[in-house]
Amino acid sequence: MHELAKFAMRGPRQAVMLAGISVLIPMMFWVGAAIIGLTTLRKGSSQGFVVFAWASIPALGWWFSMQDPGALIVLFSAWLMSSVLRYSVSWQLTLVTGGVISLATGILAPFIMPELIDTLMTLTDEVFRELAEQSQQEYNSELQGEFQSLMIASFAASFYGMAIASVFVARSWQSQLYNPGGWRGEFHQLRLSPKLLMVMLLFVVVSPSIGIDWALVMMVVTMPILVCGLALVHGVIGKKRLSGQWLFGFYLSVVMLFPTVLILTTMLAMIDSLVNFRSRIQVPK
């Protein structure tokens, strides 16, 4: 990956080529998004937009052929979030920007990917009907609406998560090339301010009254809090100078005890946002 980043920084042609090829490969568009992010962070929004514009061509191909706008949404989110990070140097504002795009994606999902949603809903409708028949219960059509809301919310949140990951990769590449060790300290200190956390939680509460799906808001709001929770885990382990086995054990527990560990991590991130206990941890001598 380091050599990939070095090659992309040789010039706009190399960045465009790598980003375009990455988007063409199934499920590798996040690499293209990271290249867009790196170009934006290092050389500015205008040059990053050039790479985005060219990389969006194969992304549009995926959208029109497979009815999947995910690649294009992640590419755009990574470009805009990287632009905000470059000029504001604020991870909070960057995460809020990505969250707004994610909310817009969820609200517009029935219009930008109707065929994909209809196909998935048809399949789930058949499954629900079969389950109802097997259990000899009456089929509840309301489940379809609830499932559609959850599906759209999960789409929006997953695109958001991939965009955040791409910007993280871009920032780590930038650190490796131009500021060794800088990204580690930056990530370990990532947290939400108490004021922003309160605004986010308040938005979750009032969202149904303003006509925004609660499931969508909940998933989108949870994403940056969870990311800060992961940063908290990395920060504590790094500050305590523990071995990498602790991180391995943590992510193994995430897989084995999903979603319990992630819920606990999210709760710890909210507590840390309010009291900042991370800063009180003593560094071993």
HUBELRA-V120505 format. One record per run of one state. SS is the DSSP state (H for helix, E for strand, C for the rest). FROM is the first residue (numbers start at 0). TO is the last residue. If there is no record, write none. Layout:
ss=SS from=FROM to=TO
ss=SS from=FROM to=TO
This chain:
ss=C from=0 to=0
ss=H from=1 to=7
ss=C from=8 to=10
ss=H from=11 to=23
ss=C from=24 to=27
ss=H from=28 to=42
ss=C from=43 to=43
ss=H from=44 to=65
ss=C from=66 to=68
ss=H from=69 to=87
ss=C from=88 to=89
ss=H from=90 to=111
ss=C from=112 to=112
ss=H from=113 to=133
ss=C from=134 to=140
ss=H from=141 to=177
ss=C from=178 to=180
ss=H from=181 to=187
ss=C from=188 to=192
ss=H from=193 to=209
ss=C from=210 to=212
ss=H from=213 to=238
ss=C from=239 to=242
ss=H from=243 to=255
ss=C from=256 to=258
ss=H from=259 to=274
ss=C from=275 to=275
ss=H from=276 to=279
ss=C from=280 to=284
